[in-house]
Amino acid sequence: MSSLTHGEGMGAENEYKDKIMHMCLAVPGGNLFMADAMEPFQYGTGMYLSLEFQSEAEAQKAFANLAEGGQVKYPFELQPFGIFLGELTDKFGVLWMIIAEQKND
């Protein structure tokens, strides 16, 4: 497991400096990456679960499945920083980031 606080990552010197900004857990088959949600939250919604896929098509399918009955925060699309990314809240109130790298074949 590795983690990064706001103080370590952004040099924050405020009430967030010791709060976890990102955390990565090694799990069979890959890593589970977590990021905090900065907007006000209720119990259980203070972090995003992030899934990274090998292809845009796989990620787009996962995004559509999770969005069914939920609410899209940011549509799944190519971002200016070069990856495909979308954010949503599923029908159970879980926050998700779905990611796929842009392939330059």
Phi and psi in degrees as GROMACS dihedral restraints (atoms count N, CA, C in turn):
[ dihedral_restraints ]
;  ai    aj    ak    al  type     phi  dphi    fc
    3     4     5     6     1  -129.3    20    10
    4     5     6     7     1   150.4    20    10
    6     7     8     9     1  -144.4    20    10
    7     8     9    10     1   160.5    20    10
    9    10    11    12     1  -139.1    20    10
   10    11    12    13     1   126.5    20    10
   12    13    14    15     1   -88.9    20    10
   13    14    15    16     1   166.7    20    10
   15    16    17    18     1   -62.3    20    10
   16    17    18    19     1   -35.1    20    10
   18    19    20    21     1   -65.9    20    10
   19    20    21    22     1   -42.2    20    10
   21    22    23    24     1   -70.1    20    10
   22    23    24    25     1   -42.7    20    10
   24    25    26    27     1   -84.8    20    10
   25    26    27    28     1   -37.3    20    10
   27    28    29    30     1  -118.9    20    10
   28    29    30    31     1    -1.9    20    10
   30    31    32    33     1    71.5    20    10
   31    32    33    34     1    21.7    20    10
   33    34    35    36     1   -61.0    20    10
   34    35    36    37     1   139.0    20    10
   36    37    38    39     1  -124.2    20    10
   37    38    39    40     1    36.4    20    10
   39    40    41    42     1  -123.0    20    10
   40    41    42    43     1  -161.7    20    10
   42    43    44    45     1   -64.5    20    10
   43    44    45    46     1   -13.6    20    10
   45    46    47    48     1   -92.0    20    10
   46    47    48    49     1    -6.2    20    10
   48    49    50    51     1   -57.0    20    10
   49    50    51    52     1   -32.8    20    10
   51    52    53    54     1  -100.5    20    10
   52    53    54    55     1     2.7    20    10
   54    55    56    57     1   -82.9    20    10
   55    56    57    58     1   145.8    20    10
   57    58    59    60     1   -71.3    20    10
   58    59    60    61     1   128.5    20    10
   60    61    62    63     1   -95.5    20    10
   61    62    63    64     1   -48.1    20    10
   63    64    65    66     1  -137.0    20    10
   64    65    66    67     1   147.7    20    10
   66    67    68    69     1  -143.7    20    10
   67    68    69    70     1   140.5    20    10
   69    70    71    72     1  -128.8    20    10
   70    71    72    73     1   125.3    20    10
   72    73    74    75     1  -112.5    20    10
   73    74    75    76     1   131.0    20    10
   75    76    77    78     1   -77.7    20    10
   76    77    78    79     1   125.8    20    10
   78    79    80    81     1  -129.0    20    10
   79    80    81    82     1   157.7    20    10
   81    82    83    84     1   -53.4    20    10
   82    83    84    85     1   127.8    20    10
   84    85    86    87     1    90.4    20    10
   85    86    87    88     1    -3.1    20    10
   87    88    89    90     1   160.8    20    10
   88    89    90    91     1  -150.1    20    10
   90    91    92    93     1  -127.9    20    10
   91    92    93    94     1   148.5    20    10
   93    94    95    96     1  -106.8    20    10
   94    95    96    97     1   113.0    20    10
   96    97    98    99     1  -102.5    20    10
   97    98    99   100     1   133.3    20    10
   99   100   101   102     1  -125.7    20    10
  100   101   102   103     1   144.1    20    10
  102   103   104   105     1  -133.9    20    10
  103   104   105   106     1   147.1    20    10
  105   106   107   108     1   -75.0    20    10
  106   107   108   109     1   159.5    20    10
  108   109   110   111     1  -107.2    20    10
  109   110   111   112     1   120.5    20    10
  111   112   113   114     1   -80.6    20    10
  112   113   114   115     1   -23.2    20    10
  114   115   116   117     1   -71.5    20    10
  115   116   117   118     1   160.7    20    10
  117   118   119   120     1   -54.9    20    10
  118   119   120   121     1   142.4    20    10
  120   121   122   123     1  -140.0    20    10
  121   122   123   124     1   163.1    20    10
  123   124   125   126     1  -104.1    20    10
  124   125   126   127     1   168.8    20    10
  126   127   128   129     1   -48.7    20    10
  127   128   129   130     1   131.3    20    10
  129   130   131   132     1    90.8    20    10
  130   131   132   133     1    -8.0    20    10
  132   133   134   135     1  -120.4    20    10
  133   134   135   136     1    24.9    20    10
  135   136   137   138     1   -88.4    20    10
  136   137   138   139     1     5.7    20    10
  138   139   140   141     1  -150.9    20    10
  139   140   141   142     1   157.7    20    10
  141   142   143   144     1   -98.1    20    10
  142   143   144   145     1   144.6    20    10
  144   145   146   147     1   -96.1    20    10
  145   146   147   148     1   134.6    20    10
  147   148   149   150     1  -117.8    20    10
  148   149   150   151     1   130.5    20    10
  150   151   152   153     1  -119.2    20    10
  151   152   153   154     1   129.2    20    10
  153   154   155   156     1  -111.8    20    10
  154   155   156   157     1   133.2    20    10
  156   157   158   159     1  -115.9    20    10
  157   158   159   160     1   156.9    20    10
  159   160   161   162     1   -75.4    20    10
  160   161   162   163     1   -24.8    20    10
  162   163   164   165     1  -132.9    20    10
  163   164   165   166     1   153.9    20    10
  165   166   167   168     1   -61.6    20    10
  166   167   168   169     1   -39.5    20    10
  168   169   170   171     1   -62.4    20    10
  169   170   171   172     1   -44.6    20    10
  171   172   173   174     1   -61.8    20    10
  172   173   174   175     1   -44.3    20    10
  174   175   176   177     1   -65.4    20    10
  175   176   177   178     1   -42.2    20    10
  177   178   179   180     1   -61.0    20    10
  178   179   180   181     1   -40.9    20    10
  180   181   182   183     1   -64.8    20    10
  181   182   183   184     1   -46.2    20    10
  183   184   185   186     1   -61.4    20    10
  184   185   186   187     1   -42.7    20    10
  186   187   188   189     1   -60.3    20    10
  187   188   189   190     1   -47.2    20    10
  189   190   191   192     1   -62.2    20    10
  190   191   192   193     1   -41.1    20    10
  192   193   194   195     1   -65.1    20    10
  193   194   195   196     1   -44.2    20    10
  195   196   197   198     1   -69.9    20    10
  196   197   198   199     1   -31.6    20    10
  198   199   200   201     1   -74.1    20    10
  199   200   201   202     1   -20.8    20    10
  201   202   203   204     1   -60.4    20    10
  202   203   204   205     1   116.5    20    10
  204   205   206   207     1    82.6    20    10
  205   206   207   208     1    -0.2    20    10
  207   208   209   210     1  -111.0    20    10
  208   209   210   211     1  -153.7    20    10
  210   211   212   213     1  -137.7    20    10
  211   212   213   214     1   125.1    20    10
  213   214   215   216     1   -80.6    20    10
  214   215   216   217     1   126.7    20    10
  216   217   218   219     1   -89.8    20    10
  217   218   219   220     1   -50.9    20    10
  219   220   221   222     1  -131.4    20    10
  220   221   222   223     1   124.2    20    10
  222   223   224   225     1   -58.7    20    10
  223   224   225   226     1   152.4    20    10
  225   226   227   228     1   -74.5    20    10
  226   227   228   229     1   112.0    20    10
  228   229   230   231     1  -159.4    20    10
  229   230   231   232     1   167.7    20    10
  231   232   233   234     1   -66.7    20    10
  232   233   234   235     1   129.5    20    10
  234   235   236   237     1   -96.8    20    10
  235   236   237   238     1   157.2    20    10
  237   238   239   240     1   -58.1    20    10
  238   239   240   241     1   -23.5    20    10
  240   241   242   243     1   -90.4    20    10
  241   242   243   244     1    10.6    20    10
  243   244   245   246     1    95.8    20    10
  244   245   246   247     1     7.1    20    10
  246   247   248   249     1  -124.1    20    10
  247   248   249   250     1   159.5    20    10
  249   250   251   252     1   -84.2    20    10
  250   251   252   253     1   133.0    20    10
  252   253   254   255     1  -150.3    20    10
  253   254   255   256     1   139.3    20    10
  255   256   257   258     1  -143.8    20    10
  256   257   258   259     1   149.4    20    10
  258   259   260   261     1  -126.1    20    10
  259   260   261   262     1   142.7    20    10
  261   262   263   264     1  -156.2    20    10
  262   263   264   265     1   165.0    20    10
  264   265   266   267     1  -112.5    20    10
  265   266   267   268     1   124.1    20    10
  267   268   269   270     1   -76.6    20    10
  268   269   270   271     1   178.1    20    10
  270   271   272   273     1   -65.8    20    10
  271   272   273   274     1   -11.4    20    10
  273   274   275   276     1  -100.0    20    10
  274   275   276   277     1     0.8    20    10
  276   277   278   279     1    88.1    20    10
  277   278   279   280     1    10.6    20    10
  279   280   281   282     1   -84.9    20    10
  280   281   282   283     1   134.1    20    10
  282   283   284   285     1   -87.9    20    10
  283   284   285   286     1   132.8    20    10
  285   286   287   288     1  -128.2    20    10
  286   287   288   289     1   144.1    20    10
  288   289   290   291     1  -117.8    20    10
  289   290   291   292     1   123.9    20    10
  291   292   293   294     1  -110.2    20    10
  292   293   294   295     1   129.3    20    10
  294   295   296   297     1  -131.2    20    10
  295   296   297   298     1   144.0    20    10
  297   298   299   300     1  -147.6    20    10
  298   299   300   301     1   139.3    20    10
  300   301   302   303     1   -76.1    20    10
  301   302   303   304     1   147.7    20    10
  303   304   305   306     1   -75.7    20    10
  304   305   306   307     1   126.9    20    10
  306   307   308   309     1   -94.8    20    10
  307   308   309   310     1   127.5    20    10
  309   310   311   312     1  -107.9    20    10
  310   311   312   313     1    86.0    20    10
